[in-house]
Amino acid sequence: ELDPSTPIMGNTQPYRPPTSLLHCTNHETGELDPLMYYQYRRNKNKRIAEEEFHDLLLICELIAKEEMKLDKNPPPSKRKRRRRAQYMTQQRKYIDENGEVQPLGPYQTSWYQNYASHPKL
């Protein structure tokens, strides 16, 4: 492979591969020089590969930035929150032996009276 910085056969100019198809033609005869055409195609493919590589790097960088944003701000849960009906519950009351209305506590419930206070063993 030719090094672009070294001069060829006494030329003082560094070697540059042809950049267009016109540079691949012999100016005297107008014929296409196969070696120059090969160098042109190789250089063109190299440039395309470099551009694709740079595009790929940019895409990867954008994806990484998006992932970092998602890590900082997790997406909200898709579950819907259920609202409970907000209403005032009336306190249960009972009438004691004296005829007074009393609030019903946990020990005055029928469940407690039937099962907890007199367990059947």
Backbone as CSV, one residue per row, in Angstrom:
resi,resn,N_x,N_y,N_z,CA_x,CA_y,CA_z,C_x,C_y,C_z
1,GLU,0.844,-1.176,0.000,0.000,0.000,0.000,0.892,1.244,0.000
2,LEU,0.467,2.222,-0.712,1.255,3.446,-0.831,0.978,4.364,0.349
3,ASP,2.047,4.946,0.843,1.925,5.908,1.933,1.709,7.279,1.317
4,PRO,0.606,7.987,1.649,0.329,9.284,1.034,1.382,10.350,1.312
5,SER,2.192,10.170,2.348,3.164,11.219,2.685,4.488,11.081,1.922
6,THR,4.748,9.942,1.280,6.031,9.759,0.583,5.884,10.088,-0.895
7,PRO,6.847,10.824,-1.452,6.789,11.139,-2.878,7.121,9.907,-3.724
8,ILE,6.584,9.860,-4.964,6.783,8.727,-5.862,7.662,9.161,-7.033
9,MET,8.669,8.362,-7.321,9.547,8.515,-8.485,9.977,9.952,-8.743
10,GLY,10.561,10.559,-7.764,11.125,11.877,-7.964,10.125,13.007,-7.856
11,ASN,8.837,12.711,-7.710,7.855,13.790,-7.535,8.043,14.413,-6.158
12,THR,7.926,15.694,-6.113,8.047,16.369,-4.821,6.694,16.426,-4.115
13,GLN,5.619,16.209,-4.859,4.278,16.225,-4.272,3.987,14.866,-3.628
14,PRO,3.371,14.818,-2.452,2.983,13.527,-1.874,1.881,12.882,-2.723
15,TYR,1.840,11.556,-2.687,0.860,10.821,-3.485,-0.545,11.016,-2.923
16,ARG,-1.482,11.285,-3.819,-2.888,11.377,-3.463,-3.663,10.474,-4.388
17,PRO,-4.526,9.636,-3.841,-5.326,8.797,-4.723,-6.316,9.662,-5.507
18,PRO,-6.735,9.202,-6.679,-7.674,9.986,-7.478,-8.998,10.163,-6.741
19,THR,-9.561,11.344,-6.870,-10.811,11.638,-6.175,-12.017,11.611,-7.100
20,SER,-11.799,11.514,-8.399,-12.913,11.403,-9.330,-12.508,10.478,-10.476
21,LEU,-13.492,10.063,-11.237,-13.237,9.180,-12.368,-12.417,9.888,-13.440
22,LEU,-12.545,11.197,-13.554,-11.777,11.973,-14.521,-10.280,11.893,-14.235
23,HIS,-9.906,11.831,-12.976,-8.491,11.724,-12.612,-7.895,10.367,-12.977
24,CYS,-8.756,9.371,-13.283,-8.286,8.022,-13.619,-7.972,7.876,-15.119
25,THR,-8.254,8.871,-15.886,-8.016,8.778,-17.337,-6.640,9.330,-17.686
26,ASN,-6.074,8.789,-18.738,-4.820,9.295,-19.274,-5.176,10.517,-20.111
27,HIS,-4.575,11.671,-19.823,-4.947,12.911,-20.493,-4.534,12.931,-21.961
28,GLU,-3.507,12.200,-22.282,-3.034,12.196,-23.671,-3.908,11.305,-24.549
29,THR,-4.213,10.091,-24.069,-4.961,9.145,-24.902,-6.443,9.121,-24.575
30,GLY,-6.841,9.576,-23.398,-8.241,9.553,-22.999,-8.705,8.201,-22.508
31,GLU,-7.788,7.246,-22.391,-8.158,5.915,-21.914,-8.132,5.868,-20.389
32,LEU,-8.895,4.929,-19.866,-8.958,4.736,-18.431,-7.754,3.929,-17.966
33,ASP,-7.034,4.462,-16.976,-5.875,3.761,-16.419,-6.384,2.791,-15.351
34,PRO,-6.194,1.460,-15.548,-6.736,0.483,-14.590,-6.184,0.642,-13.178
35,LEU,-4.909,0.944,-13.033,-4.321,1.109,-11.707,-4.924,2.314,-10.993
36,MET,-5.062,3.410,-11.723,-5.658,4.615,-11.123,-7.129,4.362,-10.756
37,TYR,-7.837,3.627,-11.626,-9.236,3.312,-11.351,-9.349,2.428,-10.101
38,TYR,-8.462,1.459,-9.958,-8.446,0.594,-8.777,-8.216,1.428,-7.513
39,GLN,-7.259,2.348,-7.585,-6.968,3.198,-6.432,-8.160,4.111,-6.105
40,TYR,-8.809,4.605,-7.157,-9.992,5.456,-6.964,-11.096,4.677,-6.240
41,ARG,-11.406,3.444,-6.714,-12.461,2.633,-6.110,-12.111,2.252,-4.657
42,ARG,-10.842,1.928,-4.438,-10.408,1.545,-3.095,-10.534,2.724,-2.133
43,ASN,-10.124,3.893,-2.570,-10.215,5.089,-1.744,-11.684,5.442,-1.486
44,LYS,-12.510,5.300,-2.504,-13.932,5.612,-2.363,-14.585,4.660,-1.366
45,ASN,-14.284,3.367,-1.480,-14.847,2.396,-0.545,-14.367,2.659,0.880
46,LYS,-13.110,3.075,1.010,-12.562,3.375,2.329,-13.296,4.574,2.950
47,ARG,-13.539,5.599,2.109,-14.256,6.773,2.618,-15.682,6.421,3.018
48,ILE,-16.351,5.569,2.210,-17.718,5.159,2.538,-17.726,4.379,3.849
49,ALA,-16.766,3.492,4.012,-16.688,2.703,5.246,-16.435,3.613,6.453
50,GLU,-15.582,4.606,6.286,-15.311,5.540,7.383,-16.560,6.345,7.730
51,GLU,-17.298,6.796,6.702,-18.524,7.551,6.957,-19.560,6.684,7.666
52,GLU,-19.696,5.429,7.221,-20.636,4.531,7.875,-20.226,4.263,9.318
53,PHE,-18.929,4.140,9.557,-18.440,3.914,10.906,-18.752,5.114,11.794
54,HIS,-18.524,6.321,11.275,-18.816,7.525,12.055,-20.324,7.643,12.313
55,ASP,-21.146,7.305,11.317,-22.596,7.328,11.510,-23.007,6.335,12.598
56,LEU,-22.400,5.172,12.563,-22.696,4.153,13.566,-22.295,4.624,14.967
57,LEU,-21.152,5.294,15.054,-20.732,5.833,16.361,-21.716,6.875,16.873
58,LEU,-22.209,7.732,15.972,-23.180,8.754,16.383,-24.471,8.114,16.868
59,ILE,-24.915,7.076,16.168,-26.136,6.391,16.568,-25.947,5.755,17.948
60,CYS,-24.804,5.118,18.162,-24.523,4.500,19.471,-24.482,5.551,20.579
61,GLU,-23.915,6.692,20.259,-23.849,7.766,21.252,-25.252,8.254,21.612
62,LEU,-26.121,8.412,20.610,-27.492,8.850,20.880,-28.242,7.821,21.717
63,ILE,-28.049,6.554,21.404,-28.713,5.499,22.173,-28.223,5.508,23.618
64,ALA,-26.924,5.685,23.802,-26.370,5.719,25.165,-26.938,6.899,25.950
65,LYS,-27.066,8.053,25.305,-27.633,9.223,25.991,-29.085,8.968,26.383
66,GLU,-29.860,8.349,25.482,-31.250,8.040,25.789,-31.352,7.064,26.955
67,GLU,-30.474,6.063,26.978,-30.491,5.097,28.071,-30.123,5.754,29.387
68,MET,-29.201,6.707,29.347,-28.831,7.413,30.573,-30.008,8.238,31.081
69,LYS,-30.758,8.856,30.158,-31.938,9.627,30.566,-32.976,8.713,31.189
70,LEU,-33.163,7.520,30.591,-34.143,6.583,31.125,-33.724,6.077,32.498
71,ASP,-32.412,5.893,32.707,-31.939,5.438,34.006,-32.187,6.491,35.078
72,LYS,-32.046,7.753,34.702,-32.266,8.826,35.673,-33.749,9.005,35.955
73,ASN,-34.587,8.906,34.932,-36.025,9.095,35.072,-36.738,7.820,34.618
74,PRO,-36.999,6.891,35.535,-37.671,5.665,35.105,-39.081,5.974,34.613
75,PRO,-39.577,5.227,33.649,-40.921,5.505,33.132,-41.959,5.268,34.204
76,PRO,-43.045,6.035,34.176,-44.074,5.850,35.191,-44.735,4.483,35.030
77,SER,-45.237,3.996,36.129,-45.889,2.694,36.110,-47.132,2.754,35.234
78,LYS,-47.385,1.695,34.487,-48.535,1.683,33.595,-49.800,1.225,34.314
79,ARG,-49.647,0.788,35.547,-50.821,0.388,36.306,-51.633,1.612,36.686
80,LYS,-52.922,1.478,36.558,-53.783,2.586,36.963,-54.027,2.489,38.467
81,ARG,-53.986,3.598,39.078,-54.259,3.620,40.508,-55.775,3.617,40.708
82,ARG,-56.194,2.779,41.629,-57.619,2.734,41.927,-57.908,3.682,43.071
83,ARG,-58.963,4.417,42.883,-59.372,5.326,43.950,-60.422,4.635,44.793
84,ARG,-60.254,4.752,46.046,-61.281,4.237,46.937,-62.376,5.277,47.062
85,ALA,-63.554,4.784,47.252,-64.659,5.709,47.470,-64.441,6.391,48.818
86,GLN,-64.490,7.673,48.796,-64.267,8.414,50.025,-65.617,8.820,50.601
87,TYR,-65.998,8.118,51.578,-67.252,8.428,52.236,-67.068,8.238,53.736
88,MET,-67.881,8.896,54.439,-67.812,8.801,55.898,-68.515,7.529,56.329
89,THR,-67.832,6.727,57.082,-68.477,5.536,57.621,-69.112,5.913,58.957
90,GLN,-70.303,5.427,59.128,-70.968,5.707,60.402,-70.490,4.702,61.425
91,GLN,-70.226,5.190,62.582,-69.752,4.312,63.642,-70.930,3.462,64.134
92,ARG,-70.661,2.174,64.262,-71.716,1.291,64.756,-71.959,1.555,66.242
93,LYS,-73.228,1.434,66.577,-73.603,1.705,67.967,-74.526,0.590,68.458
94,TYR,-74.598,0.474,69.743,-75.507,-0.503,70.360,-76.125,0.117,71.605
95,ILE,-77.171,-0.544,72.046,-77.865,-0.063,73.247,-77.468,-0.993,74.400
96,ASP,-76.915,-0.397,75.430,-76.460,-1.210,76.565,-77.630,-1.556,77.502
97,GLU,-77.336,-2.197,78.647,-78.369,-2.636,79.579,-79.176,-1.488,80.152
98,ASN,-78.568,-0.313,80.273,-79.249,0.859,80.851,-80.085,1.595,79.812
99,GLY,-80.018,1.161,78.524,-80.802,1.823,77.487,-80.070,2.972,76.812
100,GLU,-78.810,3.107,77.116,-78.040,4.195,76.497,-77.376,3.698,75.211
101,VAL,-77.218,4.605,74.274,-76.567,4.262,72.997,-75.055,4.410,73.180
102,GLN,-74.335,3.334,72.919,-72.885,3.313,73.087,-72.230,2.930,71.760
103,PRO,-70.991,3.429,71.521,-70.282,2.987,70.314,-69.906,1.513,70.451
104,LEU,-70.000,0.798,69.359,-69.704,-0.627,69.356,-68.203,-0.815,69.249
105,GLY,-67.610,-1.385,70.272,-66.178,-1.636,70.284,-65.877,-3.040,69.784
106,PRO,-64.603,-3.430,69.732,-64.254,-4.749,69.211,-64.736,-5.898,70.094
107,TYR,-64.955,-5.646,71.389,-65.382,-6.717,72.281,-66.897,-6.894,72.289
108,GLN,-67.655,-5.984,71.704,-69.104,-6.088,71.710,-69.657,-6.705,70.409
109,THR,-68.817,-7.078,69.497,-69.306,-7.656,68.245,-69.813,-9.065,68.473
110,SER,-70.726,-9.502,67.620,-71.285,-10.846,67.792,-70.214,-11.901,67.522
111,TRP,-69.291,-11.648,66.644,-68.225,-12.606,66.377,-67.388,-12.832,67.642
112,TYR,-67.031,-11.752,68.298,-66.216,-11.875,69.501,-66.989,-12.621,70.593
113,GLN,-68.264,-12.252,70.730,-69.082,-12.883,71.771,-69.256,-14.384,71.506
114,ASN,-69.429,-14.788,70.244,-69.694,-16.191,69.919,-68.434,-17.048,69.886
115,TYR,-67.349,-16.494,69.407,-66.172,-17.331,69.163,-64.972,-17.031,70.068
116,ALA,-64.668,-15.801,70.318,-63.456,-15.469,71.053,-63.648,-15.541,72.554
117,SER,-64.786,-15.075,73.046,-64.954,-15.059,74.498,-65.332,-16.434,75.053
118,HIS,-66.015,-17.283,74.238,-66.413,-18.629,74.660,-65.970,-19.624,73.589
119,PRO,-64.690,-19.908,73.515,-64.265,-20.856,72.485,-64.705,-22.278,72.849
120,LYS,-65.086,-23.005,71.786,-65.465,-24.416,71.979,-64.231,-25.255,71.747
121,LEU,-63.723,-25.802,72.782,-62.514,-26.597,72.653,-62.807,-28.033,72.497
